[in-house]
């Protein structure tokens, strides 16, 4: 119909403008996530707040376990969706506990809580601190039933989000060694997610052996 043709043309015009101007949702989402979350939970603070490495070390001592990769493993699902817990769709991932929480007074809220979760991966029995990027799920929830045109825009958002986040992290001496970004292809099963996480641990262990 005429409305559909106009609507599709309008969206295509918007996408072209996004590409030219860099004023897009994906870039903004990545910057907000970086400044409003990752810079809070990853590095240690001058006020004595522990960073991700210190909190992982404390968790090792408390649980009497070894966590070989002392970083946050951040999943970037290409289809934008992730289950509430990584253990919800496979027995290859087991939720263990939360590492020590962070409390901060922020934006008028007293002692706002930030948490990260420890998982155990099978069959290699690796322990990892892992989660997915929340802004991608938020975008998915806005477009649960996307048509072809909206799906094109979602591809733009995902690509911009991942590229911007990667650039922000790699350019930050404070954060670059505290997180691993893991792209997750569409229609990836829970077992495959477990393998992606395990592969990152394997890479870390291999690099340690080579450096000795």
C-alpha positions in Angstrom: 0.0 0.0 0.0 1.0 3.7 -0.4 1.6 4.0 3.4 3.9 1.0 3.4 5.9 2.3 0.5 6.3 5.7 2.2 7.2 4.1 5.5 9.8 1.9 4.0 11.3 4.8 2.1 11.4 6.9 5.2 13.2 4.1 7.1 15.7 3.7 4.3 16.3 7.5 4.4 16.9 7.3 8.1 19.3 4.4 7.8 21.3 6.4 5.1 21.4 9.4 7.4 22.6 7.2 10.3 25.4 5.9 8.2 26.6 9.3 7.2 26.2 11.1 10.5 27.2 8.5 13.1 24.3 9.8 15.2 22.9 6.3 15.7 21.4 4.2 18.5 24.2 1.6 18.4 26.9 4.1 19.1 25.0 5.8 21.8 24.0 2.5 23.5 27.7 1.4 23.5 28.9 4.7 25.0 26.2 4.6 27.7 27.0 0.9 28.5 30.7 1.7 28.7 30.4 4.7 30.9 27.4 3.7 32.9 28.3 0.1 33.6 31.7 -1.2 32.5 33.6 1.7 34.0 31.8 1.0 37.3 32.2 -2.8 37.6 35.6 -3.4 36.0 38.4 -1.1 37.3 39.3 -0.5 41.0 38.5 2.9 42.3 40.4 5.4 44.4 37.9 5.1 47.2 38.9 1.5 47.7 36.1 -0.1 45.7 37.5 -3.4 44.3 37.7 -4.0 40.6 36.7 -7.2 38.8 40.1 -8.9 39.3 40.1 -8.3 43.1 36.5 -9.5 43.4 37.3 -12.6 41.3 40.3 -13.3 43.5 38.1 -13.0 46.6 35.6 -15.4 45.1 38.3 -17.9 44.4 39.3 -17.8 48.1 35.7 -17.9 49.4 34.6 -20.8 47.1 38.0 -22.7 47.2 38.1 -22.8 43.4 40.3 -21.6 40.6 39.1 -19.1 38.0 41.7 -19.1 35.3 40.6 -16.1 33.3 40.2 -13.1 35.7 38.1 -11.0 33.3 34.5 -10.3 32.5 33.5 -12.4 29.5 30.9 -10.3 27.7 28.6 -12.1 25.1 27.4 -10.0 22.1 24.5 -12.1 20.7 23.9 -11.3 17.0 20.2 -12.0 17.3 20.1 -9.6 20.3 18.4 -12.0 22.6 19.8 -13.8 25.7 18.1 -15.8 28.4 17.8 -14.3 31.9 20.6 -16.7 33.0 23.2 -18.3 30.8 22.3 -21.6 32.4 18.7 -21.5 31.4 19.1 -23.3 28.1 21.8 -25.9 28.6 23.3 -28.2 31.3 26.7 -27.3 30.0 26.6 -24.0 32.0 25.9 -24.1 35.7 25.3 -20.9 37.7 27.4 -21.0 40.9 27.1 -17.7 42.7 27.5 -13.9 42.4 30.9 -12.5 43.1 31.1 -9.6 45.5 28.7 -6.8 44.6 29.5 -3.2 44.1 27.4 -0.5 45.8 27.5 3.1 44.6 25.4 6.2 45.1 24.4 7.2 41.6 21.8 9.5 40.0 19.9 10.0 43.2 19.8 6.4 44.3 21.5 5.4 47.5 23.8 2.3 47.3 22.8 1.2 43.8 23.9 -2.4 43.4 25.9 -3.9 40.6 26.5 -7.7 40.4 28.4 -10.1 38.3 27.7 -13.9 38.2 30.1 -16.9 38.3 29.3 -19.9 36.1 30.9 -23.3 35.7 31.3 -24.7 32.1 31.2 -28.3 31.2 32.8 -30.6 30.2 36.0 -28.8 31.0 34.8 -27.5 34.4 36.1 -24.0 33.9 34.8 -21.3 36.1 34.1 -17.9 34.4 32.5 -14.6 35.2 30.2 -14.0 32.2 27.1 -12.2 31.0 25.6 -10.6 27.9 25.4 -7.0 26.9 22.1 -5.7 28.3 21.6 -2.9 25.7 21.2 -5.5 23.0 18.4 -7.3 24.9 16.7 -3.9 25.4 16.8 -3.4 21.6 15.4 -6.9 21.0 12.5 -6.2 23.4 11.6 -3.1 21.3 11.6 -5.2 18.1 10.3 -8.7 19.1 8.5 -9.1 15.7 10.7 -7.1 13.3 9.8 -6.9 9.6 12.5 -6.9 7.0 13.1 -3.1 7.2 13.3 -3.0 11.0 15.6 -6.0 10.8 17.9 -4.0 8.6 18.0 -1.3 11.1 18.8 -3.9 13.9 21.8 -5.0 11.9 23.0 -1.4 11.8 22.5 -1.0 15.5 24.3 -4.3 16.3 27.3 -3.5 14.1 27.7 0.0 15.5 27.3 -1.1 19.1 30.0 -3.8 18.8 32.4 -1.6 16.9 32.1 1.4 19.2 32.3 -0.8 22.3 35.4 -2.5 21.0 37.1 0.9 20.1 36.2 2.3 23.6 37.7 -0.7 25.4 40.9 -1.1 23.3 41.6 2.6 23.6 41.3 2.5 27.4 44.4 1.3 29.4 42.2 1.1 32.4 39.7 -1.4 31.0 41.3 -3.2 28.0 42.8 -6.1 30.1 39.7 -6.6 32.2 37.1 -7.8 29.6 36.8 -10.1 26.6 34.1 -9.4 23.9 32.6 -12.5 22.4 30.4 -12.2 19.4 27.7 -14.8 19.3 26.3 -15.8 15.8 22.5 -16.0 15.2 20.8 -19.3 16.3 23.7 -20.3 18.6 22.6 -23.1 21.0 23.3 -23.1 24.7 25.9 -25.8 24.2 27.7 -23.6 21.6 27.7 -20.6 23.9 29.4 -22.8 26.6 32.0 -23.7 24.0 32.6 -20.1 23.0 33.2 -19.3 26.7 35.5 -22.3 27.1 37.4 -21.4 24.0 38.3 -18.1 25.5 39.7 -19.8 28.6 41.7 -22.2 26.4 43.2 -19.2 24.6 44.2 -17.6 27.8 45.8 -20.9 29.2 47.7 -21.4 25.9 49.0 -17.9 26.0 50.2 -18.4 29.5 52.1 -21.5 28.5 53.7 -19.8 25.5 54.8 -16.8 27.7 56.8 -19.1 30.1 
